[in-house]
Amino acid sequence: MSPIPAVNPVPAASLVPAPLLTVRGLRVVIGGRHILHGVDLTVAATGTTALLGRNGAGKTTTVRGILGLVPRTGSVLLAGEETVRLATHALVRRGIGYAPEDRGVFAALTVAENLRLAERPECGEPAYDLVHELFPELRRRARQAAGTLSGGQQQMLAIARTLLNGNRLIIADEPTKGLAPKVVSEVARALERAAEAVPVLLVEQNLAVVRHLARHCVVLAGGRTAHQGPALDLLADAEAARRLLGVGRGDPARTGPPLPTTARPAAPTPEADI
Ligand SMILES: Nc1ncnc2c1ncn2[C@@H]1O[C@H](COP(=O)(O)OP(=O)(O)OP(=O)(O)O)[C@@H](O)[C@H]1O
């Protein structure tokens, strides 16, 4: 009888999922001005990765560089594929959904029309079930002009558009900016649910939201990566948070009260069809 072959132990490192997105040496120059000087970051293959930094650190430019919305050099690997020379439409086709800082909804169109515009037939059946489950409010307001929605509702519409097409990564740029605390909690809960389905790269200034959602964080300073690591470790280190993010105990707007524990949104009501 032949001996049973020995089973090679799997090295622990190979059990850690590879990052979904790996950015190396990302540089952006606009109008002769060097804005990013070589940003390095990784976005985990699951959950939420927060992109942090003081005002003007380069967060939005980094996102725009990843998406090809500004001229950039360096390396942007999406699931191992080099994308830095691809145009934005090609990146969208590869499954990156973007909820920009200004939300980018079409004000004169209804909620349903905004969603329909985001459909991509090549991705199969649009995931309206998921959108309606996460955002029952959008279902109820399907026929309302998007320009008449509140800021929070517009933000939910912007996030909902990224969820329709089975994207493999969602990038949300400051989704809670300017929202009332109750609406911040609603948007955060929606993002939390979204991140169960799709990894999220979240640009966020509200550290209560970061604490609630993000496992991993990347901090930019002066157009460079200043720190990467577990989000809770950074937030627990008052000196590092002050140095890297410019926040202290006396800054409730950013360190905020804790968000309420997760409560699932109510099941959608069959009031309107989108
Ligand atoms: N199109 C542009 N032309 C010139 N300078 C720009 C342009 N876009 C951004 N900048 C500058 O680049 C720097 C980084 O801007 P960016 O918006 O990426 O920072 P940010 O970290 O997102 O800031 P905030 O938190 O205030 O949104 C800032 O000094 C900004 O003024």
The ligand as a Tripos MOL2 file, in Angstrom:
@<TRIPOS>MOLECULE
LIG
   31    33     1     0     0
SMALL
NO_CHARGES

@<TRIPOS>ATOM
      1 N1         -8.5030   70.7910  -10.5650 N.pl3     1 LIG1
      2 C1         -7.6420   71.2790   -9.6640 C.ar      1 LIG1
      3 N2         -6.7870   72.2620  -10.0080 N.ar      1 LIG1
      4 C2         -5.9030   72.7440   -9.1070 C.ar      1 LIG1
      5 N3         -5.7920   72.3250   -7.8320 N.ar      1 LIG1
      6 C3         -6.6140   71.3520   -7.4440 C.ar      1 LIG1
      7 C4         -7.5860   70.7710   -8.3260 C.ar      1 LIG1
      8 N4         -8.2570   69.8110   -7.6560 N.ar      1 LIG1
      9 C5         -7.7530   69.7980   -6.4020 C.ar      1 LIG1
     10 N5         -6.7800   70.7170   -6.2730 N.ar      1 LIG1
     11 C6         -5.9800   70.9900   -5.0680 C.3       1 LIG1
     12 O1         -5.3770   69.7790   -4.6880 O.3       1 LIG1
     13 C7         -5.3710   69.6420   -3.2740 C.3       1 LIG1
     14 C8         -6.0680   68.3560   -2.9030 C.3       1 LIG1
     15 O2         -7.4670   68.5020   -3.1900 O.3       1 LIG1
     16 P1         -8.5180   67.3440   -2.8960 P.3       1 LIG1
     17 O3         -9.8660   67.8740   -3.2410 O.co2     1 LIG1
     18 O4         -8.0650   66.1070   -3.5330 O.co2     1 LIG1
     19 O5         -8.3670   67.1980   -1.3220 O.3       1 LIG1
     20 P2         -9.3340   66.4920   -0.2770 P.3       1 LIG1
     21 O6         -8.4620   65.7480    0.6620 O.co2     1 LIG1
     22 O7        -10.3870   65.7310   -0.9780 O.co2     1 LIG1
     23 O8         -9.9580   67.7600    0.4530 O.3       1 LIG1
     24 P3        -11.4080   68.0060    1.1030 P.3       1 LIG1
     25 O9        -11.4720   67.1690    2.3260 O.co2     1 LIG1
     26 O10       -11.3760   69.4670    1.4280 O.co2     1 LIG1
     27 O11       -12.4430   67.6390    0.0770 O.co2     1 LIG1
     28 C9         -6.0360   70.8960   -2.7140 C.3       1 LIG1
     29 O12        -5.0320   71.8150   -2.3600 O.3       1 LIG1
     30 C10        -6.8530   71.3980   -3.8720 C.3       1 LIG1
     31 O13        -6.9840   72.8080   -3.8200 O.3       1 LIG1
@<TRIPOS>BOND
     1     1     2 1
     2     2     3 ar
     3     2     7 ar
     4     3     4 ar
     5     4     5 ar
     6     5     6 ar
     7     6     7 ar
     8     6    10 ar
     9     7     8 ar
    10     8     9 ar
    11     9    10 ar
    12    10    11 1
    13    11    12 1
    14    11    30 1
    15    12    13 1
    16    13    14 1
    17    13    28 1
    18    14    15 1
    19    15    16 1
    20    16    17 2
    21    16    18 1
    22    16    19 1
    23    19    20 1
    24    20    21 2
    25    20    22 1
    26    20    23 1
    27    23    24 1
    28    24    25 2
    29    24    26 1
    30    24    27 1
    31    28    29 1
    32    28    30 1
    33    30    31 1
@<TRIPOS>SUBSTRUCTURE
     1 LIG1         1 GROUP 0 **** ****
